[in-house]
Amino acid sequence: MNKNKYIEFYILTFLSFAIFFTSLAKTYSFFGLEEDSKSQDSDNVSGIIVFQGNTLSSLANPANPPLKVIRKLPVVVTAYSSTPEQTDDTPNITANGTFVRDGIVANNLLSFGTEIRMPEIYGEKVFTVEDRMHSRKGDYHFDIWFQEYSDALGFGAQLTYVEVLGR
């Protein structure tokens, strides 16, 4: 008996969604909304809707505004990997308590969670500060985590600038 109630529930849920999406399609059709599939240009953004000759696109989400550059810092950038010689006794855990992964950096100046870019080296790639370095390295030294020791060694030391990002 209980099994029949579950089956009935799933059937009613499926039918409700089907009715909702059918009515949604009819609503869009009623208002003359259609997807713009005429243009195949590289500038064409999928999901743009044309309504009476005007395009509608989504607005930026005010709860999650885009990142902007707060300040630029001249820095030295080096690299490290999770080898015992380069880390403490927990080589795969950052000072912030997270697991190492692509996109994390170590720095002593910025707070954990601060997002940065190194445009001269990595373009628009965003890194997050989640690790610390020995105090002798100073505040204007960044260390990028690499999975392979050979990649970290090959990166060497580079003079560049970082963009500190915020909202």
Number of C-alpha atoms within 10 A of each C-alpha: 5 7 8 9 10 11 11 12 12 12 11 12 12 12 12 12 11 12 12 12 12 11 12 12 13 13 12 14 11 9 10 12 18 15 13 16 13 7 9 10 7 6 7 12 13 11 13 15 19 16 15 10 9 8 12 12 12 8 6 9 8 7 6 8 10 11 13 11 14 11 11 14 11 12 16 17 23 20 20 23 22 19 15 11 10 12 16 13 10 12 16 18 17 21 18 13 10 11 13 20 13 11 16 22 28 26 25 18 13 17 14 17 13 14 21 26 20 19 14 11 14 10 9 11 11 17 21 21 25 24 24 20 18 10 9 7 14 12 14 16 19 25 22 21 22 21 15 12 16 11 14 18 14 10 15 11 15 13 12 14 18 21 18 20 19 14 9
